Amino acid sequence: MRRLRGYSCSWTPRPTEGSSCAGPGESCYPSDGPLVCALEQERRSRLPSKPPPHQQPVLDGGQRLEAALSCPRFLRSPRQHLIRSLAEERPEELTPHVMVLLAQHLARHRLREPQLLEAIAHFLVVQEAQLNSKVVQKLVLPFGRLNYPPLEQQFMPCLEKILAREAGVAPLATVNILMSLCQLQCLPFKALQFVFSPGFINHISGTPHALIVRRYLSLLDTAVELELPGYRGPRLPQRHQVPIFPRSLITDRARCKYSHKDMVAEGLRQLLGEEKYRRDLTVPPGYCTDFLLCVSSSGAVLPVRTQDPFLPYPPRSCPRGQDQTVSNPTTRGPAQRVVLMLRERWHFCRDGRVLLGSRALRERHLGLMGYQLLPLSFEELESQRGLPQLKSYLKQKLQALGLHWGPEGG
């Protein structure tokens, strides 16, 4: 049949009794018609059958814990009250897989829960003979990251036995365990002697993870230099040393848009002038600083370009164990260096005032190297309303340390 010009040929079926004419995208078939019923029956036959409520398996404590920690929604939104209640199960009856999930969860979300951490420590002590170093490195991770030394008295002796047994099997795992212990300031001398031995260093030199191991060994060597005056074993040779943390940590780079660093930099620029501070300067042996000032023996802030911003490392006289955060620079030598440390919200354990292990380690080592530390907490920075108030805040902080500067500083 020929189509007439200017007309369109369309045909709409008349609704049958018991049906309604649906809108666009909807079916015009009756809901109780034979075709719809057949399609619905076929769809249901393809679905897996759901057991009745009385036939559903009963999960024990370990299975409930694993199911909760494996849920993506739970990982995104940690619920401390749930995992705290699950910690009431006997840890020695749980599997290494479940305990590793728990340890990773605590470390990832910065949850410093003593009850859960003690459960992990107890599990490690009880199951020591069955655990290898690759599992142990994951179980020990949250203790160093969360800056939590466990109360379990056998924790350190147990780790020393594991390191003595497994040190030559998995080099990276061995160094990872020592890194966690370094953050807790409890390094075993025998394990250090092993990882600094020529045989161990030569063994890891040709491995794919050689660079990261050398960086960790460099940090361990720094800890020996600054914190272990009684250590008399081998040290990391100079040719194998690399900068520890040559730039900002990954978490700071990922959250840079939430950082107060740009705001503090602008306040320092207007208060002191650009020539009197350095930003993101890496000082030997490889720690990245937020802001560094050069200060004379009288407390005057000097132009950085006229000074060597680095203090000598190793330090000529290391004030071991002395708190460097509140001392007055006018009472020390002529080569004072003041480091402003931003303590952002994510530098702390969640819902607490405890610095993460990596942050506490960096501040501790910078202080032991002779740098004067001036912490700037996120609560104080968030309370500043505008640049004039921030400048006043920074001025008070610097003057409280006895610092002064030229008339351009106001």
Residue pairs with C-beta under 8 A, 6 or more apart in sequence:
3 9
12 21
13 28
15 21
15 28
16 30
18 30
18 32
19 28
19 29
19 30
19 31
19 33
20 28
21 28
22 28
27 36
29 35
29 36
30 36
59 67
61 86
61 88
61 89
61 90
61 93
61 94
62 89
62 93
62 94
62 95
62 98
64 86
65 83
65 86
65 89
65 94
65 98
65 101
65 102
66 95
66 97
66 98
66 101
68 74
68 82
68 83
68 86
69 75
69 83
69 98
69 101
69 102
69 105
70 101
74 82
75 105
75 108
78 105
78 109
78 111
80 111
80 113
83 102
83 105
83 111
83 113
83 116
84 113
84 115
84 116
87 113
87 115
87 116
87 119
91 99
91 119
91 120
91 122
91 123
91 126
92 122
92 123
92 126
92 127
94 123
96 127
96 130
96 131
96 135
96 139
99 120
99 123
99 139
100 135
100 138
100 139
102 116
102 119
102 120
103 120
103 138
103 139
103 141
103 142
104 138
104 141
104 142
105 111
106 112
106 113
106 116
106 117
106 142
106 146
107 141
107 142
107 145
107 146
109 350
110 145
110 146
110 346
110 348
110 349
110 350
110 356
111 146
111 349
111 350
112 146
112 147
112 148
112 349
112 350
112 352
112 354
114 148
117 142
117 143
117 146
117 148
117 150
118 150
118 151
118 152
120 139
120 142
120 143
121 143
121 150
121 151
121 152
121 155
122 152
123 139
124 131
124 136
124 139
124 140
124 155
124 158
124 159
125 152
125 154
125 155
125 158
128 158
128 161
128 162
131 139
131 162
132 166
132 169
132 170
132 173
133 162
133 163
133 166
133 167
133 169
133 170
133 173
133 174
133 177
134 170
134 173
136 159
136 162
136 166
136 173
136 177
137 173
137 176
137 177
137 180
140 159
140 176
140 177
140 180
140 181
141 176
141 180
142 148
143 149
143 150
143 180
143 184
144 179
144 180
144 181
144 182
144 183
144 184
144 357
145 180
145 183
145 356
145 357
145 358
146 349
146 354
146 356
146 357
147 183
147 184
147 349
147 354
147 355
147 356
147 357
147 360
148 184
148 354
149 184
149 186
156 186
156 188
159 177
159 181
159 188
160 188
160 190
160 191
162 177
163 174
163 177
163 178
163 188
163 190
163 191
163 194
164 190
164 191
166 173
166 174
167 174
167 191
167 194
167 195
167 200
168 194
168 200
171 195
171 200
171 203
171 204
171 207
171 213
172 204
172 207
172 209
172 212
172 213
174 191
174 194
174 195
175 195
175 213
175 216
175 217
175 220
176 216
178 187
178 191
178 192
178 195
178 216
178 220
179 216
179 219
179 220
180 357
181 187
181 188
182 219
182 220
182 223
182 361
183 357
183 358
183 360
183 361
184 357
185 227
187 220
187 223
187 224
187 227
187 228
189 228
189 231
189 233
192 220
192 224
192 231
192 233
193 233
193 234
194 200
195 201
195 217
195 220
196 217
196 220
196 221
196 233
196 234
196 235
196 236
197 234
198 234
201 217
201 236
201 237
201 240
204 210
204 213
204 214
207 213
211 242
214 240
214 241
214 242
215 242
215 243
215 244
217 236
217 240
218 236
218 240
218 241
218 242
218 243
218 244
218 285
218 286
219 244
220 236
221 235
221 236
221 241
222 244
222 285
222 365
223 361
223 365
224 231
224 235
225 314
225 318
226 315
226 318
226 320
226 365
226 368
226 369
227 320
227 364
227 368
229 320
241 285
242 286
243 282
243 285
243 286
244 285
244 286
244 287
245 282
245 286
245 287
245 288
245 362
246 282
246 286
246 288
247 280
247 282
247 288
248 280
248 288
249 288
249 358
251 346
252 259
252 344
255 344
255 346
258 344
258 345
259 342
259 344
260 342
260 344
260 376
260 378
260 381
260 382
261 279
261 290
261 342
263 381
263 387
263 390
264 290
264 291
264 340
264 342
264 376
264 381
264 390
264 394
265 279
265 291
266 387
267 387
267 390
267 391
267 393
267 394
268 276
268 277
268 291
268 340
268 394
270 387
270 391
271 391
271 394
271 395
271 398
271 405
271 409
271 410
272 293
272 301
272 405
272 409
273 405
273 406
273 408
273 409
275 303
275 304
275 305
276 293
276 294
276 301
276 302
276 303
276 304
276 405
277 291
277 292
277 293
277 304
278 289
278 291
278 292
278 304
278 309
279 290
279 291
280 288
280 289
280 290
281 288
281 289
281 292
281 309
282 288
282 289
283 289
283 292
283 309
283 310
283 311
283 313
283 366
283 369
283 371
284 310
284 313
285 313
287 362
287 365
287 366
289 339
289 341
289 366
289 371
290 339
290 340
290 341
290 342
291 339
291 340
292 304
292 309
292 337
292 338
292 339
292 340
293 301
293 304
293 337
293 338
293 339
293 340
293 403
294 301
294 302
294 303
294 304
294 306
294 307
294 309
294 336
294 337
295 301
295 302
295 329
295 336
295 337
295 338
295 372
295 403
296 302
296 334
296 336
297 330
297 332
297 333
297 334
297 336
298 330
299 328
299 329
299 330
299 401
299 402
299 403
299 404
300 403
300 404
300 405
301 398
301 403
301 404
301 405
301 409
308 335
309 337
310 337
311 335
311 337
311 369
311 370
311 371
313 369
315 368
315 369
315 370
318 368
318 369
318 370
319 368
319 370
320 368
322 367
323 367
324 366
324 367
324 368
324 370
324 371
324 372
324 373
325 363
325 367
325 372
325 373
325 374
325 375
327 372
328 401
328 402
329 336
329 338
329 372
329 401
329 402
329 403
330 402
332 370
332 372
336 372
337 370
337 371
337 372
338 371
338 372
338 373
338 374
338 401
338 403
339 366
339 371
339 372
339 373
339 374
340 374
340 376
341 363
341 373
341 374
341 375
341 376
342 376
342 378
342 381
343 355
343 359
343 375
343 376
343 377
343 378
344 378
345 378
347 355
347 356
347 359
347 378
348 354
348 355
348 356
349 355
349 356
355 363
363 373
363 375
366 373
367 373
372 401
374 397
374 398
374 401
376 397
380 393
381 390
384 390
384 393
391 410
395 409
395 410
